[in-house]
Amino acid sequence: MSIQPIRIFGDPVLRTPAEDVDTFDKELRGLVKDLLDTMRDEGGAGLAAPQLGISKRVFSFDVDDVIGHIINPVLEFPDEEEQDGPEGCLSLPGLYFDTIRRQNVVAKGFNEYGDPLQIVGTGMMARCLQHETDHLDGIIFIDRLDSDRRKSAMAEIQAQDWYNEDVKVKVTPHDSKGVFFKS
């Protein structure tokens, strides 16, 4: 077990799109293990490689007793149904903000051995798949908030002990039906 430090909001790696994985080897399997171990240790529902400072399109998840990982995920949305509820992030410790996400998602990618993988998510699993895929694209969930919620979230973030005021971060909204999604 190798628990790694988690990068906190303001770290530029969290705003940098991750690179596709093209080699499925022992090093990648070690990264998957580190993601799972660190996520479990922190009690998270998901953890993406950029949160460990690693620019790879990989994340782990643990939602409703479904534990796993996915590599190079592509999201598809079978319908337009949405959910609005509290969302948190291990890179913004202790904070939760109501975030609108799609209710139903299909994630297609690969497992740690390069075998095709498909995950069908509803509710919390759908939220997790979208949240972690956003991390792989350099998007943090507060970017998905409307203007008023985002301003409120930034005020709460700036009040945290872990917040580094020397790091200047511009938060911009992103369309939840962005170019990295297939509809």
Summary of the structure (lengths in Angstrom):
residues: 183
radius of gyration: 15.4
end to end distance: 38.0
largest distance: 45.2
contacts: 552
relative contact order: 0.18
helix: 30%
strand: 31%
